[in-house]
């Protein structure tokens, strides 16, 4: 059985169990994008991560970006820009 990680949620909702390997791929891609962009909308983050993984990802990139982004927020690695519409995210 492959390693799994239980994700966290910034609003203390139930996390999900996902593949540690997929988590690490998406997390690394999010960090790369945010180091280049500083602040980015969630939609553009998903698109940029899609380009970053370059089709070498099995599964819904958007779903994994959402899940991993929430986990990274809960762990204090990234944060939402307050009162931004659409939602902006940046490194913490």
Backbone as ProteinMPNN parsed JSONL, in Angstrom:
{"seq_chain_A": "XXXXXXXXXXXXXXXXXXXXXXXXXXXXXXXXXXXXXXXXXXXXXXXXXXXXXXXXXXXXXXXXXXXXXXXXXXXXXXXXXXXXXXXXXXXX", "coords_chain_A": {"N_chain_A": [[0.837, -1.191, 0.0], [0.523, 2.201, -0.829], [2.019, 5.186, 0.576], [0.0, 7.403, 2.483], [-1.477, 10.61, 3.158], [-3.138, 12.522, 5.589], [-5.058, 15.208, 4.99], [-5.309, 18.593, 6.2], [-7.727, 21.114, 7.153], [-8.36, 24.592, 6.867], [-10.574, 25.572, 8.225], [-11.086, 23.773, 10.147], [-12.556, 21.619, 9.258], [-13.306, 18.234, 8.203], [-10.52, 16.51, 6.943], [-9.038, 14.891, 4.04], [-7.872, 11.637, 3.007], [-5.107, 11.291, 1.029], [-2.858, 10.31, -1.612], [0.509, 10.422, -0.662], [2.553, 10.861, -2.441], [1.254, 12.175, -4.62], [0.341, 14.41, -3.232], [2.796, 15.635, -2.563], [3.78, 16.277, -5.135], [1.882, 18.173, -6.079], [2.025, 20.086, -4.025], [4.699, 20.978, -4.263], [4.553, 22.1, -6.831], [2.691, 24.175, -6.392], [4.172, 25.761, -4.596], [6.332, 26.492, -6.283], [4.987, 28.037, -8.223], [3.948, 30.113, -6.597], [6.292, 31.27, -5.658], [7.195, 32.513, -7.915], [5.028, 34.165, -8.697], [4.085, 35.658, -6.496], [1.426, 36.849, -5.606], [-1.648, 35.339, -6.512], [-4.62, 34.51, -8.309], [-6.981, 31.979, -7.315], [-7.994, 30.483, -9.466], [-6.11, 31.009, -11.509], [-3.9, 29.946, -10.234], [-4.51, 27.206, -10.235], [-4.435, 26.748, -13.007], [-1.739, 27.381, -13.538], [-0.414, 25.447, -12.009], [-1.252, 23.183, -13.352], [0.16, 23.537, -15.771], [2.709, 23.389, -14.7], [2.95, 20.714, -13.8], [2.732, 19.555, -16.205], [1.106, 17.654, -17.628], [1.943, 15.266, -16.538], [0.523, 13.897, -14.49], [-1.667, 11.914, -12.711], [-4.946, 12.14, -12.376], [-7.391, 14.552, -11.182], [-6.162, 17.636, -11.536], [-7.13, 20.124, -10.658], [-8.816, 19.407, -8.499], [-6.935, 18.292, -6.727], [-5.259, 20.526, -6.367], [-7.017, 22.249, -5.016], [-7.478, 20.754, -2.644], [-4.847, 20.395, -1.573], [-4.045, 23.065, -1.378], [-5.81, 24.038, 0.6], [-4.907, 22.472, 2.747], [-2.275, 23.436, 2.971], [-2.834, 26.051, 3.71], [-3.989, 25.588, 6.231], [-1.759, 24.637, 7.563], [-0.234, 26.871, 7.657], [1.504, 27.597, 5.617], [0.794, 28.91, 3.277], [-1.362, 31.704, 2.511], [-4.604, 33.287, 2.316], [-5.302, 36.329, 0.654], [-6.665, 38.875, 2.479], [-10.061, 39.941, 2.028], [-9.998, 39.81, -0.758], [-11.328, 39.63, -4.002], [-11.585, 38.183, -7.072], [-10.606, 35.378, -4.973], [-7.338, 35.694, -3.724], [-4.178, 34.107, -3.341], [-1.144, 33.674, -1.451], [2.312, 33.192, -0.496], [2.898, 32.454, 2.93]], "CA_chain_A": [[0.0, 0.0, 0.0], [1.308, 3.424, -0.923], [1.866, 6.119, 1.69], [-1.106, 8.357, 2.42], [-1.415, 11.739, 4.079], [-4.462, 13.068, 5.95], [-4.955, 16.653, 4.843], [-5.968, 19.451, 7.18], [-8.584, 22.141, 6.561], [-8.21, 25.804, 7.684], [-11.775, 25.805, 9.036], [-11.174, 22.593, 11.024], [-13.423, 20.596, 8.687], [-12.662, 16.937, 7.998], [-9.589, 16.414, 5.823], [-9.161, 13.664, 3.259], [-6.654, 10.853, 2.834], [-4.662, 11.248, -0.363], [-1.519, 9.782, -1.844], [1.597, 11.321, -0.261], [3.29, 11.189, -3.663], [0.497, 13.202, -5.341], [0.372, 15.602, -2.379], [4.113, 16.264, -2.71], [3.882, 16.843, -6.487], [1.053, 19.375, -6.152], [2.577, 21.059, -3.08], [5.903, 21.548, -4.887], [4.129, 22.945, -7.951], [2.09, 25.381, -5.805], [5.276, 26.578, -4.073], [7.055, 27.057, -7.432], [4.152, 29.092, -8.811], [3.85, 31.252, -5.677], [7.586, 31.943, -5.576], [7.292, 33.353, -9.116], [3.899, 35.077, -8.86], [3.818, 36.403, -5.245], [-0.015, 36.699, -5.355], [-2.291, 34.786, -7.702], [-5.986, 34.045, -8.059], [-7.064, 30.53, -7.205], [-8.172, 29.929, -10.82], [-4.815, 31.057, -12.199], [-3.018, 28.995, -9.554], [-4.833, 25.88, -10.785], [-3.907, 26.686, -14.393], [-0.273, 27.379, -13.488], [0.006, 24.13, -11.506], [-1.486, 22.269, -14.483], [1.318, 23.686, -16.664], [3.898, 22.964, -13.951], [3.028, 19.24, -13.799], [2.936, 19.258, -17.616], [0.445, 16.428, -18.066], [2.502, 14.092, -15.866], [-0.196, 13.739, -13.227], [-2.839, 11.06, -12.871], [-6.016, 12.616, -11.507], [-7.868, 15.913, -11.428], [-5.229, 18.618, -10.974], [-7.903, 21.144, -9.947], [-9.249, 18.851, -7.214], [-5.758, 18.176, -5.862], [-4.82, 21.885, -6.011], [-7.94, 22.716, -3.982], [-7.239, 19.991, -1.412], [-3.505, 20.69, -1.052], [-4.042, 24.488, -1.0], [-6.468, 24.137, 1.909], [-3.985, 21.883, 3.727], [-1.156, 24.367, 3.146], [-3.37, 27.167, 4.501], [-4.15, 25.116, 7.611], [-0.415, 24.473, 8.138], [0.414, 28.179, 7.718], [2.503, 27.767, 4.557], [0.262, 29.922, 2.382], [-2.542, 32.353, 3.086], [-5.474, 34.052, 1.433], [-5.211, 37.774, 0.817], [-7.968, 39.277, 3.031], [-11.018, 40.745, 1.25], [-9.739, 39.778, -2.196], [-12.335, 39.012, -4.867], [-11.599, 36.789, -6.638], [-9.655, 35.008, -3.92], [-5.9, 35.657, -4.023], [-3.358, 33.387, -2.372], [0.273, 34.013, -1.486], [3.1, 32.511, 0.532], [2.7, 33.043, 4.269]], "C_chain_A": [[0.88, 1.253, 0.0], [1.034, 4.326, 0.27], [0.741, 7.107, 1.427], [-0.831, 9.492, 3.399], [-2.845, 12.189, 4.346], [-4.33, 14.575, 5.902], [-5.707, 17.366, 5.966], [-6.834, 20.458, 6.421], [-8.504, 23.38, 7.452], [-9.42, 26.107, 8.573], [-12.087, 24.597, 9.923], [-12.184, 21.557, 10.543], [-12.609, 19.32, 8.499], [-11.74, 16.993, 6.781], [-9.838, 15.122, 5.069], [-7.822, 12.949, 3.234], [-6.31, 10.83, 1.354], [-3.249, 10.683, -0.416], [-0.463, 10.823, -1.467], [2.387, 11.765, -1.492], [2.582, 12.295, -4.45], [0.481, 14.514, -4.556], [1.688, 16.358, -2.604], [4.288, 16.924, -4.076], [3.127, 18.167, -6.563], [1.592, 20.464, -5.232], [3.805, 21.752, -3.682], [5.544, 22.492, -6.022], [3.51, 24.248, -7.438], [3.19, 26.311, -5.297], [6.067, 27.233, -5.21], [6.285, 28.224, -8.031], [4.135, 30.32, -7.908], [5.19, 31.967, -5.479], [7.788, 32.87, -6.774], [6.25, 34.462, -9.129], [3.63, 35.996, -7.673], [2.357, 36.3, -4.818], [-0.664, 36.226, -6.64], [-3.714, 34.365, -7.347], [-5.98, 32.522, -7.999], [-7.181, 29.888, -8.59], [-6.852, 29.907, -11.58], [-3.794, 30.136, -11.55], [-3.257, 27.594, -10.11], [-4.264, 25.716, -12.194], [-2.381, 26.588, -14.402], [0.264, 26.04, -12.985], [-0.164, 23.086, -12.606], [-0.307, 22.317, -15.457], [2.582, 23.147, -16.003], [4.052, 21.44, -13.972], [3.043, 18.688, -15.22], [2.333, 17.928, -18.077], [0.956, 15.159, -17.422], [1.849, 13.864, -14.507], [-1.461, 12.954, -13.499], [-3.908, 11.494, -11.877], [-6.388, 14.043, -11.871], [-6.942, 16.917, -10.74], [-5.992, 19.659, -10.155], [-8.35, 20.646, -8.573], [-8.074, 18.775, -6.244], [-5.228, 19.549, -5.453], [-5.708, 22.429, -4.895], [-7.624, 22.063, -2.641], [-5.901, 20.354, -0.774], [-3.406, 22.156, -0.631], [-4.678, 24.681, 0.375], [-5.565, 23.587, 3.015], [-2.82, 22.84, 4.011], [-1.592, 25.611, 3.918], [-3.452, 26.771, 5.969], [-2.802, 24.973, 8.312], [0.364, 25.788, 8.186], [1.475, 28.418, 6.666], [2.081, 28.832, 3.542], [-0.939, 30.574, 3.054], [-3.328, 33.07, 2.01], [-5.238, 35.531, 1.708], [-6.597, 38.24, 1.294], [-8.766, 40.166, 2.081], [-10.759, 40.753, -0.251], [-10.854, 39.04, -2.918], [-11.873, 39.2, -6.305], [-10.489, 36.514, -5.631], [-8.218, 34.993, -4.44], [-5.209, 34.852, -2.942], [-1.907, 33.789, -2.55], [0.987, 33.185, -0.431], [2.908, 33.224, 1.86], [3.958, 33.771, 4.718]], "O_chain_A": [[1.857, 1.339, 0.743], [-0.024, 4.253, 0.896], [0.554, 7.582, 0.307], [-0.054, 9.348, 4.343], [-3.668, 12.23, 3.431], [-3.579, 15.161, 6.68], [-6.613, 16.809, 6.588], [-6.692, 20.632, 5.211], [-8.571, 23.252, 8.674], [-9.294, 26.822, 9.567], [-13.215, 24.429, 10.386], [-12.624, 20.711, 11.322], [-11.384, 19.326, 8.619], [-12.136, 17.467, 5.717], [-10.734, 14.351, 5.413], [-6.772, 13.565, 3.416], [-7.115, 10.404, 0.525], [-2.551, 10.594, 0.594], [-0.536, 11.971, -1.905], [2.834, 12.91, -1.571], [3.224, 13.244, -4.899], [0.592, 15.594, -5.136], [1.688, 17.572, -2.808], [4.873, 18.002, -4.175], [3.66, 19.164, -7.051], [1.617, 21.636, -5.608], [3.927, 22.975, -3.613], [6.146, 23.556, -6.167], [3.777, 25.314, -7.992], [3.143, 27.516, -5.54], [6.432, 28.404, -5.11], [6.86, 29.276, -8.313], [4.288, 31.444, -8.387], [5.209, 33.156, -5.163], [8.469, 33.89, -6.666], [6.552, 35.586, -9.53], [2.992, 37.034, -7.848], [2.068, 35.721, -3.77], [-0.284, 36.653, -7.73], [-3.981, 33.922, -6.23], [-5.099, 31.864, -8.553], [-6.543, 28.871, -8.859], [-6.513, 28.911, -12.219], [-2.918, 29.601, -12.23], [-2.305, 26.878, -10.42], [-3.689, 24.68, -12.528], [-1.802, 25.817, -15.167], [1.282, 25.554, -13.478], [0.682, 22.208, -12.771], [0.172, 21.28, -15.915], [3.421, 22.529, -16.658], [5.161, 20.932, -14.142], [3.328, 17.509, -15.431], [2.963, 17.173, -18.818], [0.457, 14.075, -17.722], [2.532, 13.664, -13.502], [-2.231, 13.283, -14.402], [-3.788, 11.244, -10.678], [-5.783, 14.658, -12.75], [-6.939, 17.032, -9.515], [-5.546, 20.037, -9.072], [-8.269, 21.384, -7.591], [-8.2, 19.148, -5.078], [-4.792, 19.725, -4.315], [-5.206, 23.008, -3.931], [-7.515, 22.745, -1.622], [-5.831, 20.593, 0.432], [-2.753, 22.466, 0.365], [-4.144, 25.405, 1.215], [-5.473, 24.174, 4.094], [-2.432, 23.024, 5.165], [-0.812, 26.166, 4.692], [-3.034, 27.526, 6.847], [-2.712, 25.166, 9.524], [1.486, 25.829, 8.69], [2.273, 29.346, 6.798], [2.919, 29.563, 3.016], [-1.466, 30.062, 4.042], [-2.808, 33.413, 0.948], [-5.004, 35.934, 2.847], [-7.592, 38.03, 0.599], [-8.207, 41.036, 1.413], [-11.262, 41.632, -0.95], [-11.272, 37.961, -2.5], [-11.776, 40.35, -6.732], [-9.564, 37.309, -5.462], [-7.917, 34.366, -5.456], [-5.596, 34.899, -1.774], [-1.483, 34.187, -3.635], [0.354, 32.556, 0.417], [2.772, 34.446, 1.908], [3.989, 34.331, 5.814]]}, "name": "protein", "num_of_chains": 1, "seq": "XXXXXXXXXXXXXXXXXXXXXXXXXXXXXXXXXXXXXXXXXXXXXXXXXXXXXXXXXXXXXXXXXXXXXXXXXXXXXXXXXXXXXXXXXXXX"}
